[in-house]
Amino acid sequence: MPTVYSVIRRPIITEKALVTRESEGSLVFEVAPNATKTEVKQAVEKLFNVKVASIRTANVEGKERRRGRFSGYLPDWKKAYVKLKKGETVPDFTGEL
């Protein structure tokens, strides 16, 4: 079993993720590309002391970026939408926005 921090890299704090958090009770994380849904579930439950209802994952392709005449691509990454069970409090890791 990999460590919690090797599975969950960082929370995604965007306007869309915050709306998803408020409306569906879901959290959005950037996870390791080879992490499975079971590993993500165990890591979230251990890190935040909550019960997870379901997980959806998405592979995100890196975008093309340019600096003048030079171009390259950002790396591909994996996103996980973690829905919590009813009655669970959503942890507040966003801080002051």
C-alpha positions as a LaTeX table, in Angstrom:
\begin{tabular}{lrrr}
\hline
Residue & $x$ (\AA) & $y$ (\AA) & $z$ (\AA) \\
\hline
Met1 & 0.00 & 0.00 & 0.00 \\
Pro2 & 1.49 & 3.35 & $-0.99$ \\
Thr3 & 1.45 & 6.20 & 1.49 \\
Val4 & $-1.46$ & 8.63 & 1.69 \\
Tyr5 & 0.58 & 11.50 & 0.28 \\
Ser6 & 1.89 & 9.50 & $-2.67$ \\
Val7 & $-1.71$ & 8.73 & $-3.73$ \\
Ile8 & $-3.27$ & 12.18 & $-3.11$ \\
Arg9 & $-1.06$ & 14.91 & $-4.51$ \\
Arg10 & $-3.13$ & 18.05 & $-3.85$ \\
Pro11 & $-6.71$ & 19.27 & $-3.63$ \\
Ile12 & $-8.10$ & 21.07 & $-6.67$ \\
Ile13 & $-9.38$ & 24.48 & $-5.53$ \\
Thr14 & $-11.13$ & 26.07 & $-8.49$ \\
Glu15 & $-14.50$ & 27.72 & $-8.85$ \\
Lys16 & $-15.94$ & 24.58 & $-10.47$ \\
Ala17 & $-14.54$ & 22.35 & $-7.72$ \\
Leu18 & $-16.00$ & 24.57 & $-5.00$ \\
Val19 & $-19.44$ & 24.50 & $-6.66$ \\
Thr20 & $-19.21$ & 20.70 & $-6.88$ \\
Arg21 & $-18.24$ & 20.59 & $-3.21$ \\
Glu22 & $-21.25$ & 22.67 & $-2.13$ \\
Ser23 & $-23.88$ & 21.09 & $-4.38$ \\
Glu24 & $-22.88$ & 17.40 & $-4.40$ \\
Gly25 & $-20.74$ & 17.09 & $-1.28$ \\
Ser26 & $-17.82$ & 15.95 & $-3.45$ \\
Leu27 & $-14.14$ & 16.76 & $-3.10$ \\
Val28 & $-11.76$ & 17.05 & $-6.05$ \\
Phe29 & $-8.13$ & 15.92 & $-5.86$ \\
Glu30 & $-5.15$ & 15.52 & $-8.13$ \\
Val31 & $-4.02$ & 11.93 & $-7.61$ \\
Ala32 & $-1.14$ & 9.79 & $-8.80$ \\
Pro33 & $-1.63$ & 8.60 & $-12.41$ \\
Asn34 & $-1.35$ & 4.93 & $-11.40$ \\
Ala35 & $-3.61$ & 5.20 & $-8.32$ \\
Thr36 & $-6.71$ & 3.00 & $-8.28$ \\
Lys37 & $-10.12$ & 3.99 & $-6.95$ \\
Thr38 & $-9.63$ & 1.71 & $-3.94$ \\
Glu39 & $-6.32$ & 3.37 & $-3.04$ \\
Val40 & $-7.85$ & 6.83 & $-3.38$ \\
Lys41 & $-10.80$ & 5.83 & $-1.17$ \\
Gln42 & $-8.53$ & 4.44 & 1.56 \\
Ala43 & $-6.28$ & 7.51 & 1.44 \\
Val44 & $-9.17$ & 10.01 & 1.73 \\
Glu45 & $-10.81$ & 8.06 & 4.57 \\
Lys46 & $-7.53$ & 7.87 & 6.47 \\
Leu47 & $-6.48$ & 11.49 & 5.87 \\
Phe48 & $-9.79$ & 13.25 & 6.60 \\
Asn49 & $-11.56$ & 10.68 & 8.86 \\
Val50 & $-14.68$ & 10.57 & 6.65 \\
Lys51 & $-16.65$ & 7.82 & 4.89 \\
Val52 & $-16.56$ & 7.76 & 1.08 \\
Ala53 & $-19.64$ & 6.84 & $-0.95$ \\
Ser54 & $-18.20$ & 6.80 & $-4.48$ \\
Ile55 & $-15.24$ & 7.90 & $-6.57$ \\
Arg56 & $-15.02$ & 9.02 & $-10.19$ \\
Thr57 & $-11.66$ & 9.45 & $-11.89$ \\
Ala58 & $-10.63$ & 11.27 & $-15.05$ \\
Asn59 & $-7.35$ & 11.35 & $-16.94$ \\
Val60 & $-6.55$ & 14.91 & $-17.99$ \\
Glu61 & $-4.29$ & 15.48 & $-20.99$ \\
Gly62 & $-1.61$ & 18.15 & $-20.70$ \\
Lys63 & $-2.15$ & 21.39 & $-22.58$ \\
Glu64 & 0.21 & 22.89 & $-25.11$ \\
Arg65 & 2.11 & 25.89 & $-23.77$ \\
Arg66 & 4.21 & 28.37 & $-25.73$ \\
Arg67 & 6.97 & 30.78 & $-24.78$ \\
Gly68 & 7.66 & 32.83 & $-27.88$ \\
Arg69 & 8.67 & 30.47 & $-30.65$ \\
Phe70 & 9.23 & 27.53 & $-28.30$ \\
Ser71 & 6.34 & 25.20 & $-27.54$ \\
Gly72 & 5.87 & 22.23 & $-25.26$ \\
Tyr73 & 3.26 & 20.31 & $-23.35$ \\
Leu74 & 2.34 & 20.22 & $-19.68$ \\
Pro75 & 2.36 & 16.70 & $-18.24$ \\
Asp76 & $-0.77$ & 14.51 & $-18.19$ \\
Trp77 & $-2.40$ & 14.07 & $-14.78$ \\
Lys78 & $-5.30$ & 12.28 & $-13.06$ \\
Lys79 & $-8.25$ & 13.85 & $-11.24$ \\
Ala80 & $-10.53$ & 12.16 & $-8.69$ \\
Tyr81 & $-14.03$ & 13.28 & $-7.66$ \\
Val82 & $-14.70$ & 11.85 & $-4.18$ \\
Lys83 & $-18.34$ & 11.84 & $-3.04$ \\
Leu84 & $-18.88$ & 11.57 & 0.70 \\
Lys85 & $-21.66$ & 9.61 & 2.39 \\
Lys86 & $-24.75$ & 11.39 & 3.74 \\
Gly87 & $-24.18$ & 13.05 & 7.10 \\
Glu88 & $-20.42$ & 13.41 & 6.66 \\
Thr89 & $-19.00$ & 16.89 & 7.13 \\
Val90 & $-16.94$ & 18.16 & 4.22 \\
Pro91 & $-13.42$ & 19.03 & 5.44 \\
Asp92 & $-12.38$ & 22.63 & 4.94 \\
Phe93 & $-8.93$ & 22.65 & 3.35 \\
Thr94 & $-9.53$ & 25.73 & 1.23 \\
Gly95 & $-8.58$ & 28.25 & 3.91 \\
Glu96 & $-9.53$ & 31.88 & 3.47 \\
Leu97 & $-10.39$ & 32.78 & $-0.11$ \\
\hline
\end{tabular}
